[in-house]
């Protein structure tokens, strides 16, 4: 499950605005603002899933452990001849 902090951090790594992410995830801007809210607003699981998929399609890996959460960008491996 993607958290509000992970979404904001991933957007920052990619240089995306909320509008860009909402467009790429095919969700409304209002739904994204709810997901990224610090007030723990309720969001449909499908909305979280679409945001996660948009990030993953652009090289972002979501990290979750008992010690915390984070994000990382993974670059495609260069072809070796």
PEPE-V602591 format. One record per residue. N is the residue number from 0. RES is the residue in one small letter. PHI is phi in whole degrees, 0 to 359 (* if undefined). OMEGA is omega in radians with two decimals (999 if undefined). D_LAST is the distance of its C-alpha to the last C-alpha in whole Angstrom. Layout:
n	res	phi	omega	d_last
N	RES	PHI	OMEGA	D_LAST
N	RES	PHI	OMEGA	D_LAST
This chain:
n	res	phi	omega	d_last
0	x	*	3.12	38
1	x	274	3.13	37
2	x	262	3.10	40
3	x	301	-3.12	41
4	x	295	3.11	40
5	x	296	-3.14	36
6	x	297	3.13	37
7	x	297	-3.14	38
8	x	294	3.14	35
9	x	296	3.09	32
10	x	299	3.13	34
11	x	297	3.12	34
12	x	297	-3.13	30
13	x	273	-3.09	29
14	x	74	-3.11	32
15	x	264	2.96	34
16	x	275	3.05	37
17	x	298	-3.13	39
18	x	296	3.13	40
19	x	297	3.14	36
20	x	297	3.13	35
21	x	302	3.12	38
22	x	294	-3.11	37
23	x	293	3.14	34
24	x	274	-3.12	35
25	x	58	3.06	38
26	x	231	3.12	41
27	x	284	3.09	44
28	x	298	3.10	44
29	x	298	3.13	47
30	x	297	3.12	45
31	x	295	3.12	42
32	x	298	3.07	45
33	x	294	-3.14	47
34	x	298	-3.08	44
35	x	273	-3.13	43
36	x	292	3.06	47
37	x	282	-3.07	48
38	x	272	3.11	51
39	x	55	3.12	49
40	x	287	-3.13	50
41	x	289	-3.14	50
42	x	222	3.08	46
43	x	300	3.11	46
44	x	297	3.10	43
45	x	296	3.09	41
46	x	295	3.11	41
47	x	300	-3.12	39
48	x	294	3.14	37
49	x	294	3.10	36
50	x	294	3.11	35
51	x	302	-3.13	33
52	x	296	3.11	31
53	x	298	3.11	31
54	x	294	-3.11	29
55	x	299	3.12	27
56	x	294	-3.13	26
57	x	246	2.99	25
58	x	89	-3.14	23
59	x	268	3.06	27
60	x	249	3.10	27
61	x	269	-3.10	31
62	x	249	3.10	32
63	x	221	3.06	35
64	x	212	3.11	37
65	x	291	-3.14	41
66	x	264	3.13	40
67	x	153	-3.09	39
68	x	222	3.13	37
69	x	190	3.10	34
70	x	220	3.13	31
71	x	210	3.04	27
72	x	263	3.11	25
73	x	250	3.13	21
74	x	271	3.12	18
75	x	298	3.12	15
76	x	293	3.11	12
77	x	288	3.11	10
78	x	290	3.09	7
79	x	253	-3.14	4
80	x	267	999	0
